[in-house]
């Protein structure tokens, strides 16, 4: 069973002063009684305010704890995404490097083909006789120099014969 809270009487002290005939006519005992009522009312209002403040602080603490958990969760999500981004970034670096290497190789071969055509070599005629298709091991290397030029190297070695056991 809940009790109904009585509305506080804000005139209680002034009514006591009027009963005593004003502060000038009041006896020491009456003034002391009025003082005790005043102090009691003041202490009770402080207690009520403290209860409200405590409830308010509890709500703030719960909100702070929820925000901390949310921040931790989001920080972990960002870390996981950053790890994935770093992995993809590393893969992209390798892909770019490989793409540059392939482009350099293609450019070197294209330049070599142009040079061969310029000196009168019919490339299409010899296409089936390329070293990598016959008895030769064909290697090529393309290096970007500090000056920005590409150095092309081509090597041909006789293929080693594989003996059947």
N, C-alpha and C positions, 0 to 999 in steps of 0.2 A: 504494500500500500504506500503510495507516494503522498507526501505532504505538500500542500500548496504553499508556495512561498508568499509571505505577507509582503505587501508593498511597503517599502521603508518610509517611515515618517521623518521628513526632513525638518519638521517644526518641533520635534520632541524637546530639544534643548531650549529653544526660544520659549516654548510653553512653560518649561520648568522655571525659566528666569521670570516670566510674567507671574507665575504662582508665588514666587518669593517676593514679589513687589518691586522687581528691578534689581540690578546688581548693587545699587547704592544701599538699598534697604535689606538685602539678603544677609543672612547670618553666615558665619564662617562655615558651619556645617552644610548650609544650603549651597554655598559657592563650591565647597568641596564635592558635594553630590553632583552639581552641574559639571564640574571639571571631570569627574569620573565618567559621567555619561558621554561627555565630549571625547575623552580619550578612548573609551570603549567603541564609540562609533568610528573614530579614526582608525583604530586597530582593525576593526571588522572590515572596513573598506579596503585597508591595505591587504588583509587576508584574501578578500574577494579578488582584488587586482592580481595578487600573486597566483591564485588558482587559474585565472584567465591567462596570465602570462605563461604559466607552466603548460597549459593545454596548447597554447599558441606555439611555444618552443618545441613541444613534442611533434606537432604537425610539421614545423620547419625541419626538424631532425629527420623525420620520415621522408620528406621531400628531398633533402640532401642525400640520404642513403639511396633513394631511387635514382637520383641524378648520377651518383657515383657509379652505381651498377650499369646504368645506361652508357656512361662515358667509357667504362672499361670494355663493355661489349663493342661499342663502336670503334674504340682504339684497336681491339683485336681484329675486327673486320678490316680496318685500314691496313694493319700489319700484314694480314693474309693477302690482301690485294697488292700491296707493295712487293711482297715476295713473288707473286705471280707476274707482276709487271717487270721485276728484275730478271726473272727467268726468260720472259718473252724478249726483253731488251737484249740479253746475251745471245739468244737465238738469232735475233735480227742482225746483230753485229756480224755473226758468222755468215749469215745469208748475204749480207752486203759484201763482205770480203770475198765470198765465193762468186758472187755476181760480177764483181770487179775483175776477178781472176779470169772468169769465162769471157768477159767482154774484151779483156786484153788479149787473150788467146785468139779470139775471133778476129780482132783487129789486126793482129800480127799475121795471121794466115791470109786475111783479105789483102793486106799490103804485099805479102809475098806473092799471092796470086796475080795481083795487078802488075807487079814487077816482072813476073814470068811471062805474062801476056805481052807486056811492052817489049820484051826482048825476043818475042816470037814463039814462045812455047805454047802449044795447044794443050791446055789443062784438061779439057774434056776427053781428049784422046787418051791421056794417061791416067784417068780417074780410077780405072780398075786396077792399075798397077801401083797404087799407093803403098808406101813402105809398111804401114801398119796392117795391110791386108796380105802381105806376102811373107817373105823370109826375114824381114827386118823388124826389130823392136824400135818403135818410134816414140821419142819423148820430147816434150816441149816445156819450156819454162818462160814465164813472162814476169819481169821484175820492174816495179816502179822505182826509178832512181830519185835521188834528192832534188834533182833539177826539174823533175816533173815529166821526164821522158820515160818511155817504156823500153826496156832492153829485152829482146826476144832471143831465146836460145833453143836450138833444135838439135837433137841427137838421134843418130841411127846406129843400132848395133845388130849384128846378125843374131837371129833367134837361136836359142839353144834347142837342140833336137831332143825330144822326149823319147827315151828308149822304153819299149814295152818289155816288161819282165815276163 
